[in-house]
Amino acid sequence: MRKVLLGVFLLATFTMTNAFGAAATTAAADTAGGELLFGSPNTNGVLTLSGSPVTVTWAMSAGYQRTIMPALQVGIRGNFGIQSTPQAWKALVWGVWNFDEKLADAIFLGVGAGLSGGTIAFDLGAEIGKRFELMPNLTWRPTVELQHTFTTGAPWTFTVNLINFSYIW
């Protein structure tokens, strides 16, 4: 199932690059100062050697990233889960490398670390994604993410985030 989800994500990313890539351009997005992130559901797969169950987790997430160099952003992110677990929140410091200086249409790679849950556990994550400009300054930004919460016996999780958007200025 993970391979299918990753394949669909990569196919959509590279197919839609030509459809949306050159069609919409924005001067503000070319010289971005900040990016406001917002999103909702995640499709999670817990990585184990014997098989990976897939679940859908509903969470509200938001963040802010500031451009500090033409292709480099740093910021903070947080999410609050709507599921009934005590570890349903996260707060992370995040860094993002964009493979294009025009952020509104860039493929990006990010890494972050922070805290999560009611027991205050250390979290580590990495993501790869692509922004697609929907209208001036508004992008759709699907990502694939690998995360780990450092608690006893906690597995690595593989997440496909399809309902993620950002506002770039």
Buried (B, 14 or more C-beta within 10 A) or exposed (E): EEEEBBEEBEEBBEEBBEEBBEEBEBEEBBBBEBBBBBBBBBBBBBBEEEEBEBEEBEBEBEBBBEBEEEBEBBBBBBBEBEEEEEBBBBBBEBBBBBEBEBBBBBBBBBBBEBBBBEEEBEBBBEBBBBBBBEEEBBBBBBBBBBBBBEBEEBEBBBBBBBBBBBEBE
